[in-house]
Amino acid sequence: MSQLDLSVEAKTTARYVSFVETGRANPSREMVIRLATALDVPFRERNALLAAAGFAALYPELPLDSPALRHVNAALTTMIRHHEPFPAVVMDRGWNVVRANAGARRLFGGLSRPEPMPEPANVLRLMIGPGPVRDSVLNWEPVVATLLARVRREAVGGVLDAATVALLDDLVTLPEVAAIERGDESPATPVLDVLFRFRGHRLAFFSLLTTVGTAIDLTSQELRVEEFFPLDDATHALWESFPTGEGFPDHHDHAEGT
């Protein structure tokens, strides 16, 4: 944005924006918030701007189960519960699963066998790093290419924490992952097709990633919900035929490619 455009959005003058930019003027707390709002700066970075200007943070980071977030928590729980029997998870900004419905526990619990599911489960580590979940993804390379593009975009935007950036850097040291990242960058789309081999069956899902649109604090703004939908009628019928069971029987005649 030009200084003029920013000044209009922040309801001030281009001269004052220029003074702030060059350090000739110190913005008030209200002006910091107005400038950050005009630039659509995420809450975490708004707190950093306030601190740099000498003010206390405005946006709290609360546990998801805190009383202040009870409505957000209840809404997220209802969303993933109503998505049954299909998988749905709620993740924090580090891609750690903080809520999972029964469908997600059944899918990823089954894919993790014979290893136990890690607690907390980290989607990046499960999908990109070595292990039984990664080995069960039939279209692993395009899935990882899309994930890497999405995570790198979040890292540049300052959404990810240092631990997640370090995890990503560690995963990219794997030769097979580094080869994918060196290839053509995939678009950071909210929709992703994933093909799983699940106990001898081929399951085709697409996942839709959404965020909380009316965030009130850091936690709610940085949460994301990933819901898996059947990509074809065969997957829909197969998954729904076992809505409450512990998994599918082992029928290897329905393996990948069928």
C-alpha positions as CSV (number, residue, x, y, z in Angstrom):
1,M,0.0,0.0,0.0
2,S,1.1,3.5,-0.6
3,Q,1.4,5.9,2.3
4,L,-1.7,7.7,1.0
5,D,-3.7,4.5,0.8
6,L,-2.6,3.5,4.2
7,S,-3.4,6.9,5.7
8,V,-6.9,6.7,4.3
9,E,-7.5,3.2,5.7
10,A,-6.1,4.2,9.1
11,K,-8.0,7.5,9.1
12,T,-5.0,9.7,9.4
13,T,-2.7,11.7,7.0
14,A,0.0,10.6,4.6
15,R,2.3,13.1,6.3
16,Y,1.8,11.4,9.7
17,V,2.3,7.9,8.2
18,S,5.6,9.1,6.7
19,F,6.7,10.5,10.1
20,V,5.9,7.2,11.8
21,E,7.7,5.2,9.1
22,T,10.9,7.3,9.4
23,G,10.8,7.5,13.2
24,R,10.0,11.2,13.4
25,A,6.7,10.4,15.3
26,N,5.8,7.8,17.9
27,P,2.3,6.4,17.2
28,S,-0.2,6.1,20.0
29,R,-1.6,2.8,21.1
30,E,-4.8,3.5,19.1
31,M,-2.8,4.4,16.0
32,V,-0.7,1.2,16.2
33,I,-4.0,-0.7,16.2
34,R,-5.5,1.3,13.4
35,L,-2.4,0.9,11.2
36,A,-2.3,-2.9,12.0
37,T,-6.0,-3.2,11.2
38,A,-5.6,-1.4,7.9
39,L,-2.7,-3.7,6.9
40,D,-4.7,-6.8,8.1
41,V,-1.8,-7.8,10.4
42,P,-2.4,-11.1,12.4
43,F,-3.1,-10.7,16.1
44,R,0.3,-12.1,17.2
45,E,2.2,-9.6,15.1
46,R,-0.1,-6.8,16.3
47,N,1.0,-7.6,19.8
48,A,4.6,-7.4,18.6
49,L,4.0,-4.0,17.1
50,L,2.4,-2.8,20.3
51,A,5.4,-4.0,22.3
52,A,7.8,-2.3,19.9
53,A,5.8,1.0,20.4
54,G,6.0,0.6,24.2
55,F,2.5,-0.7,24.9
56,A,1.2,-3.8,26.5
57,A,-0.2,-6.6,24.3
58,L,-3.9,-6.4,23.4
59,Y,-4.7,-9.9,22.2
60,P,-4.5,-12.7,24.7
61,E,-3.5,-16.3,24.0
62,L,-5.9,-18.4,26.0
63,P,-6.2,-22.2,26.3
64,L,-9.0,-23.5,24.1
65,D,-10.8,-24.9,27.1
66,S,-10.8,-21.5,29.0
67,P,-14.1,-20.0,29.9
68,A,-13.6,-17.0,27.6
69,L,-13.4,-19.4,24.6
70,R,-16.3,-21.6,25.6
71,H,-18.4,-20.6,22.7
72,V,-15.6,-21.1,20.2
73,N,-14.7,-24.4,21.8
74,A,-18.3,-25.6,21.7
75,A,-18.7,-24.6,18.1
76,L,-15.6,-26.4,17.0
77,T,-16.6,-29.5,18.9
78,T,-20.0,-29.4,17.3
79,M,-18.6,-29.0,13.8
80,I,-16.3,-32.0,13.9
81,R,-18.9,-34.1,15.7
82,H,-21.5,-33.3,13.1
83,H,-19.0,-34.3,10.4
84,E,-19.2,-37.9,11.6
85,P,-18.6,-40.5,10.4
86,F,-16.0,-38.8,8.2
87,P,-12.7,-37.6,9.7
88,A,-12.3,-34.0,11.1
89,V,-9.6,-32.5,13.2
90,V,-8.9,-29.1,14.8
91,M,-5.2,-28.0,14.7
92,D,-3.3,-25.2,16.3
93,R,-0.8,-23.0,14.5
94,G,1.9,-25.7,14.9
95,W,-0.2,-28.3,13.1
96,N,-0.8,-30.2,16.3
97,V,-4.1,-31.9,16.6
98,V,-6.1,-30.4,19.6
99,R,-9.5,-31.9,18.8
100,A,-10.4,-35.0,16.7
101,N,-13.7,-36.7,16.0
102,A,-14.2,-40.5,16.1
103,G,-13.7,-40.7,12.3
104,A,-10.3,-39.0,12.5
105,R,-9.2,-41.2,15.4
106,R,-10.3,-44.3,13.5
107,L,-8.6,-43.3,10.2
108,F,-5.2,-42.1,11.6
109,G,-5.2,-44.7,14.4
110,G,-5.6,-47.4,11.8
111,L,-3.0,-45.8,9.5
112,S,-0.5,-45.6,12.4
113,R,-0.6,-49.3,13.2
114,P,1.4,-51.2,14.4
115,E,2.8,-48.0,16.0
116,P,0.7,-46.1,18.5
117,M,-0.6,-42.7,17.6
118,P,1.7,-40.0,19.0
119,E,0.2,-37.6,21.6
120,P,-0.2,-34.9,20.6
121,A,-0.3,-35.9,16.9
122,N,1.4,-33.4,14.6
123,V,0.0,-33.6,11.0
124,L,3.2,-32.4,9.4
125,R,5.3,-35.1,11.1
126,L,2.7,-37.8,10.3
127,M,2.2,-36.9,6.7
128,I,5.8,-35.8,5.7
129,G,8.1,-37.7,8.1
130,P,8.9,-41.4,7.8
131,G,6.3,-43.7,9.3
132,P,3.2,-45.8,8.6
133,V,0.9,-42.9,8.0
134,R,3.2,-41.5,5.3
135,D,3.6,-45.0,3.8
136,S,-0.2,-45.2,3.5
137,V,-0.6,-42.1,1.4
138,L,-0.8,-43.3,-2.2
139,N,-0.3,-39.8,-3.8
140,W,2.3,-38.7,-1.2
141,E,4.4,-36.5,-3.5
142,P,1.6,-34.1,-4.6
143,V,0.2,-34.1,-1.1
144,V,3.6,-33.1,0.4
145,A,4.2,-30.5,-2.3
146,T,0.9,-28.8,-1.4
147,L,1.6,-29.1,2.3
148,L,5.1,-27.6,1.9
149,A,3.8,-24.7,-0.1
150,R,1.1,-24.0,2.5
151,V,3.4,-24.2,5.4
152,R,6.1,-22.1,3.8
153,R,3.5,-19.4,3.0
154,E,2.4,-19.4,6.7
155,A,6.1,-19.2,7.8
156,V,6.7,-16.2,5.7
157,G,3.5,-14.6,7.0
158,G,4.7,-15.1,10.6
159,V,1.8,-17.5,11.5
160,L,4.0,-20.4,12.5
161,D,5.9,-20.6,15.7
162,A,9.7,-21.2,15.9
163,A,9.2,-24.9,16.8
164,T,7.1,-25.6,13.7
165,V,9.6,-23.8,11.5
166,A,12.4,-25.9,13.0
167,L,10.3,-29.1,12.4
168,L,9.8,-28.1,8.8
169,D,13.5,-27.4,8.3
170,D,14.2,-30.8,9.8
171,L,11.8,-32.6,7.6
172,V,13.2,-30.9,4.5
173,T,16.6,-32.4,5.2
174,L,15.1,-35.7,4.1
175,P,16.3,-36.3,0.5
176,E,12.9,-37.3,-0.8
177,V,11.3,-34.2,0.8
178,A,14.0,-31.9,-0.4
179,A,13.5,-33.2,-4.0
180,I,9.8,-32.3,-3.8
181,E,10.5,-28.8,-2.5
182,R,13.0,-28.2,-5.3
183,G,10.3,-28.9,-7.8
184,D,7.5,-26.7,-9.0
185,E,5.7,-25.0,-6.2
186,S,2.1,-26.2,-5.7
187,P,-0.6,-23.6,-5.1
188,A,-1.5,-23.1,-1.4
189,T,-5.1,-24.2,-1.9
190,P,-7.6,-24.9,1.0
191,V,-8.7,-28.1,-0.8
192,L,-6.4,-31.1,-1.0
193,D,-7.0,-34.6,-2.5
194,V,-5.5,-37.4,-0.4
195,L,-5.6,-41.1,-1.4
196,F,-5.0,-43.6,1.5
197,R,-4.3,-47.3,1.6
198,F,-6.3,-48.4,4.6
199,R,-6.1,-52.1,5.5
200,G,-6.0,-53.2,1.9
201,H,-8.7,-50.7,0.8
202,R,-8.2,-47.6,-1.3
203,L,-9.9,-44.6,0.2
204,A,-10.1,-41.3,-1.7
205,F,-10.8,-38.2,0.3
206,F,-10.5,-34.5,-0.3
207,S,-9.8,-32.3,2.7
208,L,-11.1,-28.7,3.3
209,L,-9.1,-26.4,5.5
210,T,-11.0,-23.6,7.3
211,T,-10.2,-21.0,9.9
212,V,-12.2,-19.1,12.5
213,G,-13.5,-16.0,10.7
214,T,-14.5,-14.0,13.8
215,A,-11.4,-14.6,16.0
216,I,-11.3,-12.9,19.4
217,D,-7.8,-13.9,20.5
218,L,-4.6,-15.5,19.3
219,T,-5.8,-19.0,19.9
220,S,-9.0,-18.8,18.0
221,Q,-7.4,-16.9,15.1
222,E,-4.6,-19.5,14.7
223,L,-6.8,-22.6,14.9
224,R,-7.8,-24.4,11.7
225,V,-10.3,-27.1,11.1
226,E,-9.6,-29.8,8.5
227,E,-12.5,-31.9,7.4
228,F,-12.2,-34.9,5.1
229,F,-14.9,-35.6,2.5
230,P,-15.2,-38.7,0.3
231,L,-13.9,-38.1,-3.2
232,D,-16.0,-40.8,-4.8
233,D,-19.0,-43.0,-4.2
234,A,-17.0,-46.1,-3.4
235,T,-15.2,-44.3,-0.5
236,H,-18.4,-42.9,0.8
237,A,-20.2,-46.2,0.8
238,L,-17.2,-48.1,2.2
239,W,-16.5,-45.7,5.1
240,E,-20.2,-45.3,6.0
241,S,-20.7,-49.0,6.2
242,F,-18.5,-49.0,9.3
243,P,-19.7,-45.9,11.1
244,T,-19.0,-47.2,14.7
245,G,-16.7,-50.1,14.2
246,E,-13.0,-50.2,14.8
247,G,-12.0,-50.4,11.2
248,F,-12.3,-52.4,8.0
249,P,-11.6,-56.1,7.6
250,D,-8.5,-56.9,5.7
251,H,-9.5,-57.6,2.1
252,H,-6.3,-57.2,0.0
253,D,-8.2,-57.8,-3.2
254,H,-9.5,-54.2,-2.8
255,A,-6.0,-52.7,-2.7
256,E,-4.8,-49.6,-4.5
257,G,-5.8,-49.1,-8.0
258,T,-9.3,-50.6,-7.6
